[in-house]
């Protein structure tokens, strides 16, 4: 009886309930609870591509995918971890090699191992802190990568696979790191036509190595500086994400923006207001 009670208390401490105040739960316990995930979420979806900042109470925005597609959920534990910002990064980076399985399965039991109109791939796509994203659609040779978005060669070769893939805790941590640092780090994503890319730091350790090189050891001040750099010097695709994160993590800095930074903030807020306006 005593052993059963101890086990019950342990499970309750590791797996937060929806009614819990998650802000009081240690980050390590929230990461432990990721083993219970059983539904697709932005960054882990084999049927559609959705954009979202998980820290916000907004529904993910559909970009592309198979129709009809079921919108992904945002688990409370993932939302809470992202809301912690820089303080959560060390634990997330430590868990990039965490092989504990979640309950999310992606792919098809009879999935094809060739690329064409369908296929499943262990890839090593990566959106770096500085430089051009590595997105090996189809795992082409460098000569085949004509699009500007594909110019950075990938560190590892892609590997095709059959059957389903069970998402690991380390994969979820990769997504959460990308959410915090304003980079698109999708562990699982859909690519037309009917292609599945699994960018797992477990299957492709080079992903974990690049994340650690870019973001390992960064503190709150360093992350704040990275967002300001994104808003000022990086391509347009970073600006709104940087401002959105500055507003959440560093509200005083966001409120004190001036000059060109203020103009960008005003444009961001106007765009956001238009997007949130009721449809006529």
NORWO-V185066 format. One record per helix or strand of 2 or more residues. SS is the DSSP state (H for helix, E for strand). FROM is the first residue (numbers start at 1). LEN is the number of residues. If there is no record, write none. Layout:
[[SS;FROM;LEN] [SS;FROM;LEN]]
//
This chain:
[[H;2;13] [H;22;3] [H;27;10] [E;48;4] [E;61;5] [H;76;8] [H;86;9] [E;101;6] [E;119;4] [H;137;3] [H;142;3] [H;148;3] [E;159;2] [E;165;4] [H;169;13] [E;188;4] [E;195;4] [H;205;11] [H;220;14] [H;236;14] [H;251;5] [H;259;18]]
//
